[in-house]
């Protein structure tokens, strides 16, 4: 399997902002992160519409063209309620990784991705170099729901011996 990997992306699910109320006055939100057949999940944060997860999930990247999909749910006893979803294209991050930039000052912004009708970005997203790593800060506006945003930080991880990007 390692022969097919181009790298890993650490997805830090930082927080949710103004998520939808799905219980009486609040929600018990968690996030599912999917890419292809991979499915990862944050922990549940009880009774809040502004959860602070800071959970780090790691995706194996075989095809950077496959979008990362986020689904937010409210944890309930029987059936969890949907609280919106979003998609993220990691190709801009991979393009910066391919540049193999070295020797730049910390937090040097290499590329910016603007919000548009084709993406779920709530605001401009910066891809930058920090401590020699390529990172991207992302705020995604949730779809199929009345309100809510999810803040992420992505970080590319090279795999020794993989074919790389």
NUDOKOL-76723 format. One record per atom (N, C-alpha, C): residue in three letters; x, z, y. Coordinates in steps of 0.001 Angstrom, whole numbers, padded with zeros to 6 digits, always signed. Atoms other than C-alpha are relative to their C-alpha. Last residue first. Example, Ala and Ser with C-alpha at 12.3 -4.5 7.8 and 13.67 -1.06 7.14 Angstrom:
REM residues 2
Ser-000820-000060-001190Ser+013670+007140-001060Ser-000770+000730+001090Ala+000890+000000-001190Ala+012300+007800-004500Ala+000900+000000+001200
***
This chain:
REM residues 165
Unk+000814+000971-000771Unk+004289-005030+014490Unk+000886-001049+000635Unk+000092-000213-001453Unk+006018-003118+011719Unk-000843-001049+000681Unk-000325+001273-000639Unk+006848-004465+008243Unk-000102+000085+001529Unk+001172+000882-000044Unk+006986-000903+006994Unk+000400-001284+000723Unk+000135+000841+001192Unk+010295+000700+005970Unk-001224-000888-000002Unk-001268+000555+000496Unk+010126+003553+008471Unk-000251-000821-001262Unk-000267-000485+001362Unk+006539+003872+009734Unk+001318-000608-000449Unk-000631+000975+000889Unk+006137+003587+013512Unk+000211+000629-001366Unk-001045-000567+000836Unk+003672+005988+015128Unk+000551-001102-000897Unk-000487+000844+001072Unk+001514+004807+018047Unk+001116+000724-000749Unk-001458+000087+000036Unk-000219+007488+020116Unk+000413-000810-001213Unk-000567+000692+001159Unk-003837+007443+021221Unk+001514+000045+000091Unk-001365+000432-000266Unk-005408+009984+023564Unk+000524-000621-001292Unk-000963+000108+001096Unk-009159+010246+023558Unk+001399-000182+000557Unk-001374+000210-000448Unk-011939+011324+025928Unk+000934+000046-001199Unk-000991-000635+000871Unk-015546+010869+024785Unk+001385-000347+000539Unk-001293+000666+000079Unk-018387+010148+027209Unk+000899+000794-000939Unk-001131-000546+000737Unk-022063+011046+027237Unk+001225-000890-000008Unk-001165-000401-000800Unk-025512+009946+028313Unk+001135+000424-000926Unk+000284-000085-001436Unk-028862+008459+027241Unk+001212+000383+000847Unk+000309-001393-000316Unk-027729+007240+023828Unk-000172+000093+001514Unk+001186-000379+000795Unk-027233+003893+022090Unk-000382+001460+000193Unk+001123+000939+000009Unk-023731+003545+023566Unk-001141+000585-000822Unk+000760+000139+001241Unk-021167+006219+024436Unk-001178-000960+000186Unk+001407-000278-000276Unk-018835+005648+027373Unk-000778-000262-001281Unk+000996+000941+000516Unk-015234+005843+026211Unk-001402+000457+000375Unk+001308-000635-000149Unk-012458+007530+028193Unk-001031-001043-000402Unk+001229+000785+000050Unk-009025+006469+026941Unk-001204+000900+000265Unk+001096-000910-000319Unk-005456+007630+027486Unk-001265-000819+000155Unk+001085+000551-000805Unk-002939+005411+025710Unk-001053+001075+000195Unk+001245-000766+000000Unk+000451+006333+024291Unk-001036-000697+000866Unk+001024+000762-000710Unk+003629+004475+023292Unk-001323+000753-000149Unk+001163+000428+000789Unk+006300+006996+022321Unk-000960-000793+000880Unk-000359+001105+000884Unk+009790+007419+023813Unk-001134-000537-000852Unk-000929-000521+001009Unk+008943+010836+025259Unk+000342-001073-001033Unk-000239-001425-000229Unk+006026+009203+027088Unk+000847+000526-001146Unk-001063-000514+000862Unk+005615+005427+027474Unk+000215+001468+000377Unk-001243-000437-000624Unk+002320+004255+028934Unk+000994+000496-001046Unk-000894-000057+001162Unk-000972+002512+028221Unk+001385+000252+000568Unk-001433+000260-000159Unk-003457+003321+030985Unk+000715+000107-001340Unk-000779-000704+001031Unk-007229+002981+030562Unk+001465-000399+000117Unk-001234+000694+000355Unk-009419+002054+033542Unk+000827+000856-000959Unk-000910+000151-001138Unk-012750+003866+033428Unk+001249-000721-000475Unk+000731-000541-001148Unk-015804+004255+031191Unk+000825-000145+001269Unk-000767-000840-000915Unk-014291+001977+028543Unk-000866+000443+001176Unk+000755-001220-000284Unk-016828+000762+025981Unk+000732+000904+000986Unk-000545-001238+000555Unk-015553-002821+025813Unk-000835+001201+000427Unk-000411+000147+001393Unk-016939-006353+026122Unk+000589+001286-000586Unk+001186+000040+000875Unk-018940-005722+029301Unk+000361-000091-001479Unk+000797+001220-000174Unk-015821-004639+031159Unk-001157+000010-000988Unk+001309-000002+000658Unk-013588-001589+031735Unk-000708-001338+000259Unk+001149-000241-000873Unk-010038-002448+032749Unk-001294+000046-000810Unk+001142+000728+000543Unk-007037-002060+030454Unk-001217+000372+000840Unk+001283-000641-000266Unk-003798-001078+032170Unk-001105-000882-000556Unk+001165+000891-000020Unk-000329-001904+030905Unk-001238+000820+000335Unk-000410+001353+000359Unk+003205-000494+031028Unk-001160-000979+000143Unk+001165+000783+000424Unk+002633+002836+032789Unk+000436-001449-000208Unk+000006+001333-000604Unk+005896+004815+032876Unk-001186-000781-000554Unk+001300+000313-000603Unk+005022+008383+031843Unk+000007-001301+000802Unk+001196-000536+000641Unk+008639+009313+031128Unk-001244-000359+000809Unk+000365-001373-000356Unk+011222+007070+032769Unk-001277+000408-000727Unk+000787-000113-001229Unk+012238+003920+030911Unk-000340+001470+000252Unk-000766-000392-001166Unk+015117+003546+028459Unk-000782+000027+001296Unk-000854-001190+000129Unk+013302+001584+025796Unk+000629+000314+001344Unk-000557-000468-001281Unk+010437-000894+025637Unk+000805+001276-000237Unk-001163-000830+000337Unk+009882-002414+022188Unk+000745+000463+001259Unk-000990+000221-001061Unk+007507-005066+023609Unk+001296+000779-000243Unk-000802+001192+000327Unk+005643-005036+020273Unk+001080-000279+001042Unk-000949-000400+001049Unk+004448-001468+021002Unk+000945-001159-000321Unk-001052-000771-000683Unk+002883-002735+024253Unk+001051+000464-001010Unk-000785+000943-000816Unk+000950-005421+022347Unk+001151+000710+000716Unk-000947+000657+000901Unk-000118-002784+019790Unk+000867-001002+000759Unk-001012-000999+000357Unk-001730-000692+022536Unk+001086-000640-000864Unk-000876-000188-001168Unk-003550-003786+023885Unk+001113+001024-000252Unk-000965+001094-000182Unk-004720-004559+020301Unk+000855+000145+001266Unk-001372-000526-000132Unk-006271-001104+019841Unk+001033-001103+000193Unk-000920+001038+000443Unk-009828-002258+020629Unk+001422+000532+000182Unk-001240+000104-000759Unk-012135+000732+020913Unk+000891-001050-000651Unk-001075+000707+000685Unk-015746+001004+019855Unk+001192-000117+000920Unk-000842+000849-000854Unk-018408+003501+020888Unk+001030-000692-000876Unk-001162+000586+000663Unk-021220+005566+019412Unk+000769-000839+001000Unk-000677+001136-000607Unk-024110+007784+020455Unk+001215-000460-000780Unk-000191-000284-001427Unk-025515+011252+019741Unk+000798-001113+000661Unk-000958+000874-000687Unk-026949+010641+016258Unk+000033+000334+001489Unk+000551+000942-000983Unk-028757+013637+014760Unk+001109-000823+000638Unk-000704-000038-001283Unk-027427+015310+011593Unk-000543-001097+000913Unk-000426+001340-000418Unk-030010+015680+008831Unk+000645+000097+001376Unk+000317+001024+000989Unk-030491+018941+006931Unk+000532-001373+000380Unk+000074-000529+001361Unk-029092+022012+008654Unk-000193-001106-001023Unk+001236-000729+000272Unk-028014+020236+011830Unk-000017+000429-001459Unk+000090-000622+001329Unk-024703+019039+013222Unk-001296+000784-000114Unk+000354-001405-000175Unk-025180+016819+016291Unk-000216+000577-001396Unk+001187-000576+000625Unk-023388+013524+015801Unk-000178+001450+000403Unk+000156-001411-000352Unk-020933+011286+017636Unk-001317+000484-000586Unk+001411-000356+000105Unk-019815+007997+016101Unk-000092+001495+000262Unk+000322-001421-000097Unk-016506+006457+017084Unk-001499+000182-000119Unk+001396-000318-000330Unk-015386+003017+015913Unk-000179+001511+000014Unk+000223-001404+000350Unk-011785+001800+015994Unk-001412+000330+000463Unk+000218-001025-001021Unk-011820-001990+016133Unk-000104+001405-000601Unk+001172-000774+000416Unk-010182-004211+013478Unk-000221+001115+001033Unk+001198+000650-000542Unk-007817-006604+015293Unk-001282+000739-000395Unk+000343-000523-001326Unk-004907-004185+014676Unk-001249-000636+000622Unk+000370+001137-000845Unk-004978-005086+010962Unk-000436+000530+001365Unk-000376+001182+000764Unk-003203-002675+008606Unk-000271-001249+000831Unk+000338+001294-000586Unk-003204+000415+010823Unk+000542-001112-000887Unk-000972+000983+000477Unk-003360+003770+009067Unk-000424-001361+000515Unk+000484+001216+000649Unk-005406+006192+011176Unk+001171-000857-000446Unk-000967+001087+000130Unk-004332+009745+012006Unk-000595-001156-000797Unk+000312+000740+001215Unk-006697+012393+013396Unk+000950-001185-000066Unk-000836+001179+000198Unk-005680+015003+015966Unk-000291-000614-001362Unk-000307+000250+001414Unk-008389+017419+017074Unk+000808-001290-000112Unk-001455+000139+000117Unk-008298+018505+020734Unk+000432-000171-001449Unk-000484+000042+001378Unk-011967+019436+020242Unk+001522+000096-000062Unk-001456+000194-000085Unk-013215+020609+023640Unk+000522+000039-001434Unk-000923-000595+000982Unk-017015+020194+023588Unk+001465-000329+000286Unk-001338+000320-000532Unk-019055+019480+026747Unk+001075+000589-000923Unk+000054+001438-000251Unk-022656+019323+025431Unk+001307-000469+000646Unk-000579+000520-001236Unk-022265+022724+023827Unk-000249-001497+000123Unk+000755-000271-001228Unk-023841+024992+021209Unk+000677-000450+001292Unk+001378-000505-000090Unk-021317+024903+018366Unk-000491+000115+001441Unk-000053-001017-001059Unk-018216+022707+018147Unk-001444+000407+000277Unk+001243-000183-000766Unk-018107+020901+014793Unk+000255+001069+001057Unk+000793-001181+000333Unk-014640+019876+013543Unk-001250+000030+000882Unk-000429-001206-000727Unk-013435+016337+013918Unk-000786+001195-000528Unk+001016-000786-000703Unk-013992+013677+011240Unk+000636+001177+000746Unk-000544-001322-000315Unk-012071+010814+009645Unk-000993+000741+000881Unk+001003-000814-000689Unk-013359+007669+007907Unk+000573+001403+000170Unk-000419-001370-000303Unk-011078+004845+006762Unk-001099+000725+000775Unk+000533-000914+001019Unk-012690+001762+005167Unk+000367+001456+000267Unk+000081+000616+001323Unk-012243-000428+008260Unk-000627+000980-000979Unk-000710+001265-000181Unk-011517+001961+011099Unk+000052-000648-001376Unk-000080+000962+001105Unk-013810+004921+011500Unk+000870-001181+000403Unk-000831+001130-000414Unk-013682+008060+013656Unk+000155-000909-001212Unk-000548+000729+001144Unk-016517+010553+013106Unk+000757-001199+000564Unk-000263+001430-000105Unk-017074+012947+015999Unk+000527-000526-001333Unk-001252+000367+000666Unk-018675+016395+016054Unk+000115-001516+000070Unk-000569+001331+000223Unk-021343+017946+018250Unk+001266-000038-000845Unk-001159-000454+000780Unk-023423+021119+017902Unk+000789-001250-000393Unk-000297+000755+001214Unk-025998+020400+020629Unk+001187+000654-000700Unk-001398+000393+000135Unk-027681+022113+023590Unk+000156-000889-001225Unk-000630+000107-001314Unk-030967+023287+024992Unk+001418-000547-000064Unk+000881-000484-001060Unk-033371+023026+022051Unk+000599-000197+001392Unk+000705-001186+000463Unk-031235+020815+019817Unk-000859+000477+001172Unk+000740+000380+001200Unk-030207+017209+020531Unk-000684+001198-000657Unk+000579-001207+000594Unk-028915+017466+024105Unk-000833-000448-001199Unk+001454-000147+000051Unk-026821+014377+024886Unk-000397+001331-000649Unk+000631+000575+001185Unk-023124+014686+025695Unk-001493+000306+000003Unk+001417+000259-000266Unk-022041+015428+029267Unk-000684-000693-001178Unk+000475-000354-001335Unk-018321+015110+028510Unk-001469-000398+000128Unk+001209+000730-000347Unk-016804+015186+025029Unk-000472+000489+001361Unk+001238-000712-000351Unk-013248+016298+024486Unk-001152-000976+000169Unk-000233-001085-000956Unk-009718+015520+023349Unk-001284+000767+000271Unk+001334-000060-000590Unk-010149+013464+020180Unk+000025+001220+000917Unk+000364-001362-000405Unk-006435+012919+019579Unk-001368-000086+000678Unk+001135-000027-000921Unk-006075+009670+017655Unk-000298+001468+000300Unk+000539-001352-000107Unk-002652+009316+016065Unk-001090-000045+001055Unk+000424-000419-001328Unk-002200+005629+015319Unk-000546+001414-000115Unk+001057-001014-000065Unk-000142+004622+012312Unk-000388+000196+001454Unk-000315-001255-000678Unk+001951+001560+011611Unk-001174+000959-000082Unk-000851+000358-001132Unk+001975-002025+010351Unk+000387+001252+000784Unk+000143-000764-001233Unk+000750-001076+006908Unk+000895-000550+001091Unk+001004+000607-000858Unk+000534-003771+004234Unk-000136+000714+001342Unk-000428+001328-000404Unk+003787-002895+002454Unk-000969-000661+000974Unk-000827-000093-001204Unk+002820+000774+002442Unk+000461-001364+000491Unk+000816+000000-001199Unk+000000+000000+000000Unk+000864+000000+001270
***
